[in-house]
Amino acid sequence: MDRCKKDFGDDFIWGVSTAAYQIEGAHNTDGKGASIWDTFVQKKNKIFGKQDANVACDFYNRYAADLALMRRMNIPNYRFSIAWSRILPQGTGEINGLGIDFYNRIIDLALELGITPWVTLYHWDLPQALEDKGGWTNRDVKDWFADYVAICVKHFGDRVKNWIVINEPTVFTGAGYFFGVHAPGKKGFNNFLAAAHHTALAQAGGARIIKSLQTGSNVGTSFSCSHIEPYTARNKDKIAAAKADALLNRFFIEPLLGMGYPTQEIKALRKIEKYMQQNDEANLQFNMDFIGIQNYTREIIRHTLFVPFLQAKIVSAQKRKVETTAMNWEVYPESIYEVLKKYSSYANIPPLIITENGAAFTDELVDCKVHDPKRKAYLQQAIEQVYRAKNKGLNVHGYFVWTFLDNFEWAEGYRPRFGLVHVDFENQKRIVKSSGKWYADFLK
């Protein structure tokens, strides 16, 4: 059935999410330093169509019109990220005042329009100058990050109360430091373990910094989560699914909750201990005010001997002959209920907020209109699953659509479109899709 906003109560949080590198453009403007993604997009055969985000949605120059459009769409909360290298071009040291000014303008205008800002401090765009020193594999990164967080709180904390420390640590450490398919393009299990441990320390350490500098702050962090199921009822497939779940869903949340890394299922993860120092176990833990859940699909897992460490692999949606999105992900809105149920089962879990959920489909522009019934249906069904979770007493308090604008979708380039608003990347014209019009009516 088609839910309405009032079904969720007056205090339920509704919004949209974006990320700096995916929309801002202005990659070398007004003193901004290079990020690892500015470097990575120049490498051969890394990005679909050899595309880059040097201009992207040109949000750097068009933010005022985009925020005004957001207001016309009745969107009350806006989650966006700060580009670390726009604030600190070298990652540390001298602050770029023009970068501070840019985010001040966004925050001030959002508040003027009645839109509450939710700031993500790290959404994958590490300054290249820090990557040159080892990036997330260098233990010093937790201190560089702490300094950057403190600068953001000092400059924006008088108006920003809602903070997301790190976006999807499993994805950027796995894709960027294990498989090499995302920036910075490093490979290897040891690179991944080092980057993961230092990220987990930075996640809790960054939250501690915010709380020490700002009373009344609302601090969380966000995790990518997929509902995991075994391919068959065979014990081998069940064990493989449990391993995949430990890596994809539990690896960062459990140390944050004081449970340590889930090494029981994946013995190879015990090698992370060589990166641990005195007091690290305690320093991994922090009582967040909320946890951001980012869900798009489910994964079906089968046993295989050919994948090192895991002995598990994903059975693709195409092979299973199920409906897929433009990302080749299964269309499975029920996954959002399952992950909310899973995370709610932790004894000391704080309130949950869906900080990303959405779907990429091929859009057709006809007579200056974009009719996208599949995306609209997906969002309606996903929101129904959030209502189902809330109605069953699960501690879910908000829902942010990914994403406001069609954008640069990392290694996939501009091909997959997730936006509520269509962007013509030739002329930067914005057109609200039928899904965006539906969401605007829903929020009215």
C-alpha positions in Angstrom: 0.0 0.0 0.0 1.0 3.6 -0.5 2.2 5.0 2.9 1.9 8.6 3.9 4.3 10.6 5.9 2.1 10.9 9.0 2.1 7.1 9.4 5.7 7.4 10.7 5.0 10.1 13.3 6.0 13.8 13.5 9.6 13.1 14.7 10.6 10.8 11.9 13.5 12.2 9.8 13.1 12.5 6.0 15.8 13.7 3.6 18.1 13.1 0.7 21.9 12.3 0.6 24.8 13.3 -1.7 28.6 13.2 -1.6 31.1 15.9 -2.3 33.2 14.2 -5.0 30.1 12.9 -6.8 28.4 16.3 -7.3 30.6 19.3 -6.6 33.0 19.5 -9.6 35.4 22.4 -9.2 38.1 19.8 -8.6 41.0 22.3 -8.6 39.1 25.6 -7.9 39.7 28.1 -5.1 42.6 26.3 -3.5 41.2 22.8 -3.4 43.9 20.1 -3.3 43.8 16.8 -5.2 42.0 13.9 -3.6 42.6 10.2 -4.3 39.6 10.2 -6.7 41.0 13.1 -8.7 44.1 11.0 -9.2 42.3 7.6 -9.7 40.0 8.8 -12.5 43.2 9.6 -14.6 44.3 6.0 -14.5 43.7 3.8 -17.5 40.7 1.5 -17.6 39.5 2.3 -14.1 36.3 4.4 -14.8 33.5 3.5 -17.2 33.8 5.6 -20.4 37.0 7.2 -19.1 34.8 9.7 -17.3 35.8 11.9 -14.3 34.1 14.2 -11.8 36.1 17.4 -12.6 32.7 19.1 -13.3 30.1 16.5 -12.2 26.9 18.3 -11.3 28.8 21.6 -10.9 27.2 21.9 -7.5 30.1 24.1 -6.4 28.7 26.8 -8.6 25.0 25.8 -8.6 24.4 24.9 -5.0 22.0 27.9 -4.4 19.6 26.8 -7.2 19.9 23.2 -6.2 19.1 24.0 -2.5 16.1 26.1 -3.7 14.9 23.2 -5.8 15.3 20.9 -2.7 13.1 23.4 -0.8 10.5 23.3 -3.5 10.5 19.5 -3.2 9.6 19.8 0.5 12.9 18.1 1.6 13.5 19.0 5.2 17.0 17.3 5.8 20.0 17.3 3.5 22.9 15.0 4.1 26.1 16.1 2.2 29.8 15.5 2.7 32.7 17.8 3.1 35.7 17.4 0.8 38.7 17.0 3.1 41.1 18.4 0.5 38.9 21.5 0.0 39.4 22.3 3.6 43.0 21.1 3.9 44.6 20.9 0.5 47.6 18.9 1.8 45.4 16.9 4.2 47.1 18.6 7.2 48.5 22.0 7.9 47.3 25.2 6.3 43.5 25.7 6.2 41.9 26.8 2.9 39.7 29.7 3.8 37.8 29.6 0.5 36.9 26.0 1.2 35.5 26.9 4.6 33.6 29.8 2.9 32.0 27.4 0.5 30.6 25.0 3.1 29.5 28.0 5.2 27.4 29.2 2.3 25.8 25.8 1.9 25.0 25.5 5.6 23.7 29.1 5.9 21.5 28.9 2.8 20.1 25.5 3.8 19.1 26.8 7.2 17.6 29.9 5.7 15.5 27.6 3.5 14.4 25.5 6.4 16.6 22.6 5.5 18.6 20.9 8.3 22.2 20.0 7.3 23.6 16.5 8.1 27.3 16.6 7.5 29.3 13.5 6.5 33.0 14.1 7.4 34.5 11.4 5.2 32.9 10.1 2.0 35.9 8.4 0.3 37.9 11.4 -1.0 41.1 11.3 1.0 43.6 14.1 0.1 46.2 12.7 -2.3 49.0 14.2 -0.2 48.0 11.9 2.6 47.8 8.9 0.3 51.3 9.7 -0.8 52.2 8.9 2.9 50.3 5.6 2.9 46.8 6.9 3.3 44.6 4.7 5.4 47.3 2.0 5.7 49.4 4.6 7.7 48.5 4.6 11.4 49.0 8.3 11.5 45.9 8.7 9.4 43.7 8.5 12.6 45.5 11.7 13.9 45.3 13.5 10.5 41.6 12.7 10.5 41.1 13.8 14.1 42.7 17.2 13.3 40.4 17.6 10.2 37.3 16.7 12.2 38.2 19.3 14.9 38.6 22.0 12.2 35.1 21.2 10.7 33.5 21.2 14.2 35.1 24.5 15.1 34.1 26.2 11.8 30.6 24.7 11.3 29.5 23.3 14.7 27.7 26.5 15.7 25.1 25.6 13.0 25.6 21.9 12.3 24.5 19.5 15.0 24.1 16.3 13.0 27.3 14.5 12.0 28.2 11.2 10.2 31.8 10.5 10.9 32.6 8.0 8.1 30.7 6.7 5.1 30.7 2.9 4.4 34.1 1.9 5.7 33.7 -1.7 4.4 33.3 -0.4 0.9 36.1 2.0 0.6 38.6 -0.1 2.4 37.6 -3.2 0.5 37.3 -1.7 -3.0 40.2 0.8 -2.5 42.7 -1.2 -0.6 41.9 -4.9 -1.2 40.5 -5.2 -4.7 41.9 -2.0 -6.2 38.8 -1.1 -8.1 38.2 2.2 -6.3 40.6 4.9 -5.3 43.5 4.7 -4.4 43.7 1.4 -6.3 45.7 -0.6 -3.9 45.5 -4.4 -3.6 46.2 -7.0 -1.1 44.9 -8.5 2.2 47.5 -6.7 4.4 46.7 -3.3 2.8 43.0 -4.0 3.5 43.6 -5.1 7.2 45.8 -2.1 7.9 43.3 0.4 6.3 40.3 -1.2 8.0 41.8 -1.1 11.5 43.0 2.5 11.1 39.5 3.4 9.7 37.8 1.8 12.7 40.0 3.7 15.1 39.3 7.0 13.2 35.6 6.3 13.3 35.5 6.1 17.1 38.2 8.8 17.5 36.4 11.2 15.2 33.2 10.8 17.2 35.0 11.5 20.5 36.5 14.7 19.0 33.0 16.0 18.0 31.6 15.2 21.5 34.5 16.9 23.2 34.1 20.1 21.2 30.3 20.4 20.8 27.6 19.9 23.4 24.3 18.9 22.0 25.8 17.2 18.9 24.1 14.3 17.3 26.9 11.9 16.2 26.7 8.7 14.1 28.5 6.8 11.4 27.2 4.9 8.4 27.5 1.3 7.3 26.8 -0.4 4.0 24.6 -3.4 4.8 23.2 -6.2 2.6 20.8 -8.9 3.6 22.7 -12.2 3.2 21.2 -15.6 2.4 22.8 -18.9 1.5 22.3 -20.2 -2.1 21.1 -23.6 -0.9 20.4 -25.3 2.5 23.7 -27.1 2.2 25.9 -26.6 5.3 28.8 -25.4 3.1 26.6 -22.6 1.7 25.4 -21.6 5.2 29.0 -21.3 6.4 29.9 -19.3 3.3 26.9 -17.0 4.0 28.0 -16.5 7.6 31.5 -15.5 6.5 30.1 -13.0 4.0 27.9 -11.6 6.7 30.8 -11.2 9.0 32.8 -9.3 6.4 30.0 -7.2 4.8 27.8 -6.5 7.8 29.6 -7.0 11.1 33.2 -6.1 10.5 33.0 -2.4 11.6 29.8 -2.3 13.8 31.0 -4.9 16.3 34.3 -3.3 17.3 32.4 0.0 17.6 29.9 -1.7 20.0 32.8 -3.1 22.1 32.5 -6.7 20.7 35.8 -6.8 18.9 36.3 -7.9 15.2 34.2 -10.9 14.1 37.2 -13.2 13.6 35.5 -16.4 14.6 33.9 -16.9 11.1 36.9 -15.8 9.1 40.1 -17.0 10.7 42.3 -14.9 8.3 40.9 -11.7 9.9 42.9 -12.5 13.0 45.9 -11.2 11.2 44.5 -7.7 11.9 46.0 -8.2 15.4 49.5 -7.3 14.0 48.2 -3.7 13.4 46.7 -3.4 16.9 48.5 -1.6 19.7 48.0 -1.0 23.4 44.5 0.4 24.2 43.3 -0.1 20.6 40.5 -2.4 21.6 39.1 0.2 24.0 39.6 3.0 21.4 37.6 1.1 18.8 34.5 1.5 20.9 32.2 4.5 21.1 28.6 5.0 22.0 27.2 6.7 18.9 23.9 8.7 19.1 22.7 6.8 16.0 23.9 4.3 13.4 23.4 5.1 9.7 22.2 2.0 7.7 22.8 2.1 3.9 21.0 -0.6 2.1 20.3 -1.3 -1.6 19.9 -5.1 -2.1 20.5 -8.6 -0.8 23.3 -11.0 -1.7 23.0 -14.7 -2.2 26.1 -16.6 -1.2 27.5 -20.0 -2.1 30.6 -21.9 -1.1 33.6 -22.0 -3.4 37.2 -23.1 -3.0 38.5 -20.5 -5.4 38.1 -17.4 -3.3 41.0 -17.1 -0.8 40.2 -16.3 2.9 36.4 -16.5 2.5 35.7 -19.6 0.4 32.5 -17.8 -0.5 31.2 -16.0 -3.5 28.1 -14.0 -4.6 25.7 -15.6 -6.9 24.9 -12.8 -9.3 21.4 -11.5 -9.7 21.6 -12.1 -13.5 22.5 -15.8 -12.9 19.5 -16.1 -10.6 17.3 -14.4 -13.3 15.7 -11.9 -11.0 14.9 -8.3 -11.7 17.9 -6.0 -11.5 18.8 -2.3 -11.3 21.3 -0.5 -13.6 24.0 -1.5 -11.1 23.1 -5.2 -11.7 21.8 -5.4 -8.1 18.7 -7.4 -7.4 15.5 -5.4 -6.8 14.7 -6.6 -3.3 13.1 -3.8 -1.1 12.5 -6.4 1.7 16.3 -6.3 2.3 15.9 -3.0 4.2 13.6 -4.6 6.7 16.0 -7.6 7.2 19.0 -5.4 7.9 17.1 -3.2 10.3 16.0 -6.3 12.1 19.6 -7.7 12.1 21.1 -4.5 13.5 18.3 -4.0 16.0 19.2 -7.4 17.5 22.5 -6.0 19.0 22.0 -5.5 22.7 23.5 -2.0 22.9 22.6 -0.6 19.5 21.7 3.1 19.3 18.8 4.3 17.2 19.0 3.5 13.5 18.6 5.9 10.6 18.5 4.8 6.9 21.1 7.3 5.6 21.1 5.9 2.0 18.6 3.8 0.0 17.6 4.1 -3.6 17.8 2.5 -7.0 19.5 3.2 -10.4 17.4 2.6 -13.5 17.7 3.8 -17.1 15.9 7.0 -17.5 14.2 8.3 -20.6 13.9 12.0 -21.3 10.7 12.6 -23.3 9.3 16.1 -23.9 11.5 17.5 -21.1 10.1 15.0 -18.6 11.5 11.9 -17.0 9.0 9.3 -16.1 10.7 6.7 -13.9 8.0 4.3 -12.6 10.5 1.6 -11.5 12.4 4.0 -9.2 9.1 5.4 -7.8 7.9 1.8 -7.1 11.2 0.8 -5.5 11.1 3.8 -3.1 7.5 3.2 -2.2 8.2 -0.5 -1.5 11.4 0.3 0.5 9.5 2.9 2.6 6.8 0.3 3.2 9.5 -2.0 4.6 10.8 0.8 6.9 7.2 1.2 8.1 7.0 -2.6 8.7 10.2 -2.4 10.8 9.0 0.6 12.8 5.6 -1.0 13.3 7.3 -4.1 14.7 9.0 -1.9 17.3 12.4 -1.7 15.6 14.3 1.4 16.6 14.4 3.2 13.2 14.1 7.0 13.2 14.7 8.3 9.7 15.1 7.7 5.9 17.3 9.5 3.4 17.0 8.8 -0.3 20.1 8.2 -2.4 20.3 10.5 -4.1 19.1 14.0 -4.8 20.8 14.5 -8.2 22.1 12.1 -10.8 25.8 12.1 -10.2 29.2 10.5 -10.8 28.8 7.0 -9.6 32.5 6.2 -8.8 33.9 3.5 -11.1 30.6 3.3 -12.9 30.9 6.9 -14.2 27.7 8.7 -15.1 25.9 5.6 -16.5 23.8 4.6 -13.4 21.3 7.3 -12.4 20.1 7.2 -8.8 18.7 10.8 -8.7 15.3 12.1 -7.9 16.4 14.9 -10.2 17.6 14.2 -13.7 20.9 16.0 -14.7 21.9 16.7 -18.3 25.6 16.6 -17.9 26.1 18.5 -21.2 24.2 21.7 -20.1 23.6 21.0 -16.3 19.8 21.3 -16.7 17.8 19.8 -13.9 14.5 18.0 -14.3 12.6 16.6 -11.4 11.7 13.0 -12.3 8.3 11.5 -11.5 9.9 9.7 -8.5 11.1 13.1 -7.3 7.6 14.6 -7.7 6.1 11.6 -5.8 8.6 12.1 -2.9 7.9 15.8 -2.8 4.1 15.1 -2.5 4.9 12.4 0.1 6.8 15.0 2.2 4.3 17.8 1.8 
